[in-house]
Amino acid sequence: RTGEEEIVDLLRHGQGVLNILPLAGVKEEVDAAIVELYPEGRRAADETLSVRAVGK
């Protein structure tokens, strides 16, 4: 059996909690790429968070 077959077998038999280590940093990389593409969105999000923190 190959690694791919083993993963499919795990998913088919209800073991849905699966963490593949090479994907650990993917979210951070995607977030950073989004900020690079849309820096104005990051500033707007920061302003929204600061307003919420102050309670306005």
Biopython code that builds the backbone (N, CA, C, O; Angstrom):
import numpy as np
from Bio.PDB.StructureBuilder import StructureBuilder

atoms = [
    (1, "ARG", "N", (0.830, -1.198, 0.000)),
    (1, "ARG", "CA", (0.000, 0.000, 0.000)),
    (1, "ARG", "C", (0.864, 1.247, 0.000)),
    (1, "ARG", "O", (1.919, 1.293, 0.632)),
    (2, "THR", "N", (0.403, 2.246, -0.712)),
    (2, "THR", "CA", (1.146, 3.508, -0.752)),
    (2, "THR", "C", (0.667, 4.427, 0.362)),
    (2, "THR", "O", (-0.354, 4.169, 0.999)),
    (3, "GLY", "N", (1.398, 5.479, 0.585)),
    (3, "GLY", "CA", (1.015, 6.460, 1.596)),
    (3, "GLY", "C", (-0.342, 7.073, 1.308)),
    (3, "GLY", "O", (-1.131, 7.311, 2.223)),
    (4, "GLU", "N", (-0.614, 7.329, 0.027)),
    (4, "GLU", "CA", (-1.913, 7.899, -0.349)),
    (4, "GLU", "C", (-3.046, 6.940, -0.008)),
    (4, "GLU", "O", (-4.091, 7.364, 0.487)),
    (5, "GLU", "N", (-2.846, 5.661, -0.267)),
    (5, "GLU", "CA", (-3.881, 4.670, 0.053)),
    (5, "GLU", "C", (-4.128, 4.615, 1.551)),
    (5, "GLU", "O", (-5.269, 4.460, 1.986)),
    (6, "GLU", "N", (-3.071, 4.740, 2.344)),
    (6, "GLU", "CA", (-3.219, 4.704, 3.795)),
    (6, "GLU", "C", (-4.007, 5.908, 4.295)),
    (6, "GLU", "O", (-4.838, 5.769, 5.193)),
    (7, "ILE", "N", (-3.761, 7.083, 3.730)),
    (7, "ILE", "CA", (-4.507, 8.280, 4.130)),
    (7, "ILE", "C", (-5.974, 8.129, 3.777)),
    (7, "ILE", "O", (-6.841, 8.435, 4.595)),
    (8, "VAL", "N", (-6.265, 7.658, 2.566)),
    (8, "VAL", "CA", (-7.654, 7.451, 2.151)),
    (8, "VAL", "C", (-8.322, 6.431, 3.059)),
    (8, "VAL", "O", (-9.482, 6.604, 3.435)),
    (9, "ASP", "N", (-7.608, 5.374, 3.417)),
    (9, "ASP", "CA", (-8.149, 4.355, 4.309)),
    (9, "ASP", "C", (-8.480, 4.954, 5.677)),
    (9, "ASP", "O", (-9.533, 4.650, 6.237)),
    (10, "LEU", "N", (-7.614, 5.788, 6.216)),
    (10, "LEU", "CA", (-7.877, 6.444, 7.504)),
    (10, "LEU", "C", (-9.139, 7.294, 7.442)),
    (10, "LEU", "O", (-9.970, 7.258, 8.349)),
    (11, "LEU", "N", (-9.273, 8.058, 6.363)),
    (11, "LEU", "CA", (-10.434, 8.935, 6.234)),
    (11, "LEU", "C", (-11.721, 8.148, 6.047)),
    (11, "LEU", "O", (-12.760, 8.531, 6.584)),
    (12, "ARG", "N", (-11.672, 7.069, 5.306)),
    (12, "ARG", "CA", (-12.866, 6.250, 5.067)),
    (12, "ARG", "C", (-13.352, 5.561, 6.332)),
    (12, "ARG", "O", (-14.547, 5.305, 6.477)),
    (13, "HIS", "N", (-12.449, 5.259, 7.239)),
    (13, "HIS", "CA", (-12.827, 4.537, 8.451)),
    (13, "HIS", "C", (-13.065, 5.464, 9.633)),
    (13, "HIS", "O", (-12.990, 5.036, 10.785)),
    (14, "GLY", "N", (-13.350, 6.722, 9.358)),
    (14, "GLY", "CA", (-13.800, 7.642, 10.388)),
    (14, "GLY", "C", (-12.750, 8.264, 11.272)),
    (14, "GLY", "O", (-13.093, 8.880, 12.281)),
    (15, "GLN", "N", (-11.509, 8.132, 10.941)),
    (15, "GLN", "CA", (-10.480, 8.780, 11.743)),
    (15, "GLN", "C", (-10.174, 10.127, 11.103)),
    (15, "GLN", "O", (-9.174, 10.292, 10.405)),
    (16, "GLY", "N", (-11.055, 11.078, 11.358)),
    (16, "GLY", "CA", (-10.996, 12.364, 10.678)),
    (16, "GLY", "C", (-9.952, 13.325, 11.209)),
    (16, "GLY", "O", (-9.638, 14.309, 10.539)),
    (17, "VAL", "N", (-9.407, 13.079, 12.379)),
    (17, "VAL", "CA", (-8.389, 13.976, 12.910)),
    (17, "VAL", "C", (-7.061, 13.560, 12.301)),
    (17, "VAL", "O", (-6.501, 12.515, 12.631)),
    (18, "LEU", "N", (-6.578, 14.400, 11.410)),
    (18, "LEU", "CA", (-5.373, 14.058, 10.669)),
    (18, "LEU", "C", (-4.530, 15.317, 10.518)),
    (18, "LEU", "O", (-5.009, 16.316, 9.981)),
    (19, "ASN", "N", (-3.316, 15.288, 10.969)),
    (19, "ASN", "CA", (-2.423, 16.427, 10.851)),
    (19, "ASN", "C", (-1.206, 15.992, 10.056)),
    (19, "ASN", "O", (-0.457, 15.109, 10.473)),
    (20, "ILE", "N", (-1.022, 16.613, 8.922)),
    (20, "ILE", "CA", (0.137, 16.315, 8.088)),
    (20, "ILE", "C", (1.148, 17.429, 8.334)),
    (20, "ILE", "O", (0.908, 18.578, 7.963)),
    (21, "LEU", "N", (2.255, 17.104, 8.944)),
    (21, "LEU", "CA", (3.212, 18.097, 9.415)),
    (21, "LEU", "C", (3.712, 19.074, 8.356)),
    (21, "LEU", "O", (3.868, 20.253, 8.674)),
    (22, "PRO", "N", (3.974, 18.661, 7.122)),
    (22, "PRO", "CA", (4.450, 19.642, 6.149)),
    (22, "PRO", "C", (3.459, 20.775, 5.883)),
    (22, "PRO", "O", (3.839, 21.793, 5.306)),
    (23, "LEU", "N", (2.209, 20.622, 6.287)),
    (23, "LEU", "CA", (1.216, 21.671, 6.077)),
    (23, "LEU", "C", (1.118, 22.622, 7.262)),
    (23, "LEU", "O", (0.301, 23.542, 7.243)),
    (24, "ALA", "N", (1.930, 22.421, 8.286)),
    (24, "ALA", "CA", (1.819, 23.201, 9.519)),
    (24, "ALA", "C", (1.941, 24.704, 9.284)),
    (24, "ALA", "O", (1.227, 25.472, 9.928)),
    (25, "GLY", "N", (2.815, 25.151, 8.388)),
    (25, "GLY", "CA", (3.014, 26.581, 8.167)),
    (25, "GLY", "C", (2.205, 27.169, 7.032)),
    (25, "GLY", "O", (2.372, 28.344, 6.706)),
    (26, "VAL", "N", (1.343, 26.392, 6.428)),
    (26, "VAL", "CA", (0.606, 26.856, 5.249)),
    (26, "VAL", "C", (-0.298, 28.037, 5.578)),
    (26, "VAL", "O", (-0.343, 29.000, 4.814)),
    (27, "LYS", "N", (-1.019, 27.988, 6.697)),
    (27, "LYS", "CA", (-1.928, 29.083, 7.046)),
    (27, "LYS", "C", (-1.169, 30.401, 7.171)),
    (27, "LYS", "O", (-1.616, 31.427, 6.659)),
    (28, "GLU", "N", (-0.029, 30.375, 7.848)),
    (28, "GLU", "CA", (0.759, 31.587, 8.014)),
    (28, "GLU", "C", (1.251, 32.114, 6.668)),
    (28, "GLU", "O", (1.253, 33.323, 6.439)),
    (29, "GLU", "N", (1.667, 31.212, 5.778)),
    (29, "GLU", "CA", (2.131, 31.624, 4.454)),
    (29, "GLU", "C", (1.001, 32.233, 3.640)),
    (29, "GLU", "O", (1.199, 33.238, 2.958)),
    (30, "VAL", "N", (-0.179, 31.637, 3.706)),
    (30, "VAL", "CA", (-1.335, 32.165, 2.975)),
    (30, "VAL", "C", (-1.718, 33.528, 3.542)),
    (30, "VAL", "O", (-1.971, 34.461, 2.781)),
    (31, "ASP", "N", (-1.764, 33.655, 4.867)),
    (31, "ASP", "CA", (-2.086, 34.940, 5.488)),
    (31, "ASP", "C", (-1.097, 36.022, 5.063)),
    (31, "ASP", "O", (-1.500, 37.141, 4.747)),
    (32, "ALA", "N", (0.187, 35.697, 5.053)),
    (32, "ALA", "CA", (1.212, 36.663, 4.656)),
    (32, "ALA", "C", (1.053, 37.060, 3.194)),
    (32, "ALA", "O", (1.222, 38.229, 2.847)),
    (33, "ALA", "N", (0.730, 36.100, 2.339)),
    (33, "ALA", "CA", (0.536, 36.401, 0.916)),
    (33, "ALA", "C", (-0.674, 37.298, 0.713)),
    (33, "ALA", "O", (-0.647, 38.189, -0.136)),
    (34, "ILE", "N", (-1.734, 37.076, 1.479)),
    (34, "ILE", "CA", (-2.928, 37.921, 1.370)),
    (34, "ILE", "C", (-2.594, 39.347, 1.787)),
    (34, "ILE", "O", (-3.025, 40.299, 1.137)),
    (35, "VAL", "N", (-1.837, 39.502, 2.858)),
    (35, "VAL", "CA", (-1.448, 40.836, 3.312)),
    (35, "VAL", "C", (-0.593, 41.524, 2.253)),
    (35, "VAL", "O", (-0.733, 42.728, 2.035)),
    (36, "GLU", "N", (0.289, 40.777, 1.592)),
    (36, "GLU", "CA", (1.107, 41.359, 0.525)),
    (36, "GLU", "C", (0.240, 41.824, -0.637)),
    (36, "GLU", "O", (0.481, 42.889, -1.205)),
    (37, "LEU", "N", (-0.766, 41.032, -0.993)),
    (37, "LEU", "CA", (-1.627, 41.373, -2.120)),
    (37, "LEU", "C", (-2.601, 42.496, -1.791)),
    (37, "LEU", "O", (-2.905, 43.328, -2.647)),
    (38, "TYR", "N", (-3.088, 42.523, -0.558)),
    (38, "TYR", "CA", (-4.119, 43.480, -0.155)),
    (38, "TYR", "C", (-3.738, 44.157, 1.160)),
    (38, "TYR", "O", (-4.413, 43.948, 2.168)),
    (39, "PRO", "N", (-2.676, 44.960, 1.176)),
    (39, "PRO", "CA", (-2.245, 45.571, 2.441)),
    (39, "PRO", "C", (-3.296, 46.496, 3.035)),
    (39, "PRO", "O", (-3.350, 46.653, 4.255)),
    (40, "GLU", "N", (-4.135, 47.116, 2.202)),
    (40, "GLU", "CA", (-5.177, 47.996, 2.727)),
    (40, "GLU", "C", (-6.191, 47.218, 3.556)),
    (40, "GLU", "O", (-6.764, 47.769, 4.495)),
    (41, "GLY", "N", (-6.421, 45.966, 3.233)),
    (41, "GLY", "CA", (-7.325, 45.120, 4.019)),
    (41, "GLY", "C", (-6.757, 44.853, 5.398)),
    (41, "GLY", "O", (-7.508, 44.767, 6.369)),
    (42, "ARG", "N", (-5.462, 44.722, 5.498)),
    (42, "ARG", "CA", (-4.817, 44.494, 6.792)),
    (42, "ARG", "C", (-4.966, 45.732, 7.671)),
    (42, "ARG", "O", (-5.244, 45.620, 8.865)),
    (43, "ARG", "N", (-4.782, 46.914, 7.081)),
    (43, "ARG", "CA", (-4.925, 48.142, 7.865)),
    (43, "ARG", "C", (-6.350, 48.290, 8.369)),
    (43, "ARG", "O", (-6.561, 48.674, 9.519)),
    (44, "ALA", "N", (-7.334, 47.991, 7.524)),
    (44, "ALA", "CA", (-8.738, 48.088, 7.927)),
    (44, "ALA", "C", (-9.039, 47.113, 9.057)),
    (44, "ALA", "O", (-9.758, 47.454, 9.996)),
    (45, "ALA", "N", (-8.502, 45.915, 8.973)),
    (45, "ALA", "CA", (-8.719, 44.918, 10.028)),
    (45, "ALA", "C", (-8.073, 45.372, 11.329)),
    (45, "ALA", "O", (-8.656, 45.199, 12.399)),
    (46, "ASP", "N", (-6.877, 45.951, 11.253)),
    (46, "ASP", "CA", (-6.205, 46.449, 12.455)),
    (46, "ASP", "C", (-7.007, 47.577, 13.098)),
    (46, "ASP", "O", (-7.125, 47.637, 14.322)),
    (47, "GLU", "N", (-7.562, 48.479, 12.269)),
    (47, "GLU", "CA", (-8.368, 49.577, 12.800)),
    (47, "GLU", "C", (-9.623, 49.050, 13.479)),
    (47, "GLU", "O", (-10.005, 49.541, 14.541)),
    (48, "THR", "N", (-10.265, 48.061, 12.881)),
    (48, "THR", "CA", (-11.467, 47.470, 13.470)),
    (48, "THR", "C", (-11.142, 46.846, 14.815)),
    (48, "THR", "O", (-11.899, 47.009, 15.772)),
    (49, "LEU", "N", (-10.032, 46.137, 14.902)),
    (49, "LEU", "CA", (-9.638, 45.510, 16.163)),
    (49, "LEU", "C", (-9.328, 46.548, 17.228)),
    (49, "LEU", "O", (-9.688, 46.363, 18.391)),
    (50, "SER", "N", (-8.662, 47.644, 16.852)),
    (50, "SER", "CA", (-8.323, 48.660, 17.850)),
    (50, "SER", "C", (-9.574, 49.367, 18.345)),
    (50, "SER", "O", (-9.652, 49.713, 19.524)),
    (51, "VAL", "N", (-10.554, 49.592, 17.479)),
    (51, "VAL", "CA", (-11.819, 50.204, 17.899)),
    (51, "VAL", "C", (-12.538, 49.282, 18.868)),
    (51, "VAL", "O", (-13.076, 49.743, 19.875)),
    (52, "ARG", "N", (-12.554, 47.999, 18.583)),
    (52, "ARG", "CA", (-13.197, 47.039, 19.484)),
    (52, "ARG", "C", (-12.485, 46.995, 20.829)),
    (52, "ARG", "O", (-13.132, 46.873, 21.869)),
    (53, "ALA", "N", (-11.165, 47.092, 20.817)),
    (53, "ALA", "CA", (-10.399, 47.027, 22.061)),
    (53, "ALA", "C", (-10.693, 48.234, 22.949)),
    (53, "ALA", "O", (-10.733, 48.122, 24.174)),
    (54, "VAL", "N", (-10.898, 49.392, 22.312)),
    (54, "VAL", "CA", (-11.185, 50.609, 23.063)),
    (54, "VAL", "C", (-12.635, 50.606, 23.528)),
    (54, "VAL", "O", (-12.970, 51.223, 24.540)),
    (55, "GLY", "N", (-13.485, 49.916, 22.795)),
    (55, "GLY", "CA", (-14.885, 49.813, 23.186)),
    (55, "GLY", "C", (-15.780, 50.846, 22.545)),
    (55, "GLY", "O", (-16.845, 51.157, 23.078)),
    (56, "LYS", "N", (-15.375, 51.381, 21.419)),
    (56, "LYS", "CA", (-16.201, 52.379, 20.717)),
    (56, "LYS", "C", (-17.112, 51.717, 19.729)),
    (56, "LYS", "O", (-17.880, 52.395, 19.046)),
]
sb = StructureBuilder()
sb.init_structure("model")
sb.init_model(0)
sb.init_chain("A")
sb.init_seg("    ")
for serial, (resi, resn, name, xyz) in enumerate(atoms, 1):
    if name == "N":
        sb.init_residue(resn, " ", resi, " ")
    sb.init_atom(name, np.array(xyz, "f"), 0.0, 1.0, " ", f" {name:<3s}", serial, name[0])
structure = sb.get_structure()
